[in-house]
Amino acid sequence: MLKTCIYCDVTFDAIRSTKKFCSDGCKYDYHALKNKIAHDGDGGIEMLRRLAGKAKKYPDKRPDILQQVQRIESVASKLRVKLQA
């Protein structure tokens, strides 16, 4: 069964119908971001700052890092709406 990861939007083959993430890494990152927003209210700003630091340190990886930043911003905005409801 093909599913889409709720964190990175990658399509993956899920064995269970309840699987939401393509990998343990995506599951960890999603929940870390969710907890950060719920408890700190910073909207994942610290995660974005760390990624910005990586972009400066590894200029050859900048396009990949920018994609990660956009993904985190997208997921964070969805989570903010969900947590406010």
C-alpha positions as CSV (number, residue, x, y, z in Angstrom):
1,M,0.0,0.0,0.0
2,L,1.5,3.3,-1.0
3,K,1.4,6.1,1.6
4,T,2.9,9.6,1.9
5,C,5.1,10.5,4.8
6,I,3.5,13.3,6.9
7,Y,6.9,14.8,7.6
8,C,8.8,14.7,4.3
9,D,6.1,14.0,1.7
10,V,7.9,11.0,0.3
11,T,5.8,8.2,-1.1
12,F,6.6,4.9,0.5
13,D,5.3,1.3,0.5
14,A,3.6,0.8,3.9
15,I,3.1,-2.7,5.3
16,R,0.5,-1.4,7.8
17,S,-2.3,0.9,6.9
18,T,-1.6,3.0,10.1
19,K,2.0,3.8,9.2
20,K,2.5,7.6,8.8
21,F,6.2,8.0,8.4
22,C,8.7,6.7,5.8
23,S,11.4,6.2,8.4
24,D,12.2,6.3,12.0
25,G,14.2,9.5,11.4
26,C,11.1,11.3,10.0
27,K,9.0,10.0,12.9
28,Y,11.6,11.3,15.4
29,D,12.0,14.7,13.7
30,Y,8.2,15.2,13.4
31,H,7.6,14.5,17.1
32,A,10.6,16.6,18.2
33,L,9.2,19.5,16.2
34,K,5.7,18.9,17.6
35,N,6.9,18.8,21.2
36,K,9.0,21.9,20.6
37,I,6.0,23.8,19.3
38,A,3.7,22.5,22.0
39,H,6.1,23.2,25.0
40,D,8.2,26.1,23.9
41,G,5.9,27.8,21.5
42,D,8.9,28.8,19.3
43,G,7.6,27.1,16.2
44,G,10.7,25.1,15.6
45,I,12.9,28.2,15.4
46,E,15.8,26.5,17.0
47,M,15.7,23.6,14.5
48,L,15.8,26.2,11.7
49,R,18.7,28.0,13.2
50,R,20.7,24.8,13.4
51,L,20.0,24.1,9.7
52,A,21.0,27.6,8.8
53,G,24.3,27.0,10.6
54,K,24.8,23.8,8.5
55,A,24.1,25.8,5.3
56,K,27.0,28.1,6.2
57,K,29.3,25.3,7.1
58,Y,28.5,23.1,4.1
59,P,27.8,25.3,1.1
60,D,27.7,22.4,-1.3
61,K,24.7,21.0,0.7
62,R,22.8,24.3,0.7
63,P,20.0,23.2,-1.7
64,D,19.3,20.1,0.4
65,I,19.3,22.1,3.6
66,L,17.0,24.7,2.1
67,Q,14.5,21.9,1.2
68,Q,14.7,20.7,4.8
69,V,14.0,24.3,6.1
70,Q,10.9,24.5,3.8
71,R,9.7,21.1,4.9
72,I,10.1,22.1,8.6
73,E,8.3,25.4,8.1
74,S,5.4,23.6,6.3
75,V,5.1,20.9,9.0
76,A,5.4,23.5,11.8
77,S,2.6,25.6,10.4
78,K,0.3,22.5,10.1
79,L,1.2,21.5,13.6
80,R,0.5,25.0,15.0
81,V,-3.0,24.9,13.5
82,K,-3.6,21.4,14.8
83,L,-2.4,22.3,18.3
84,Q,-4.5,25.4,18.5
85,A,-7.7,23.5,17.7
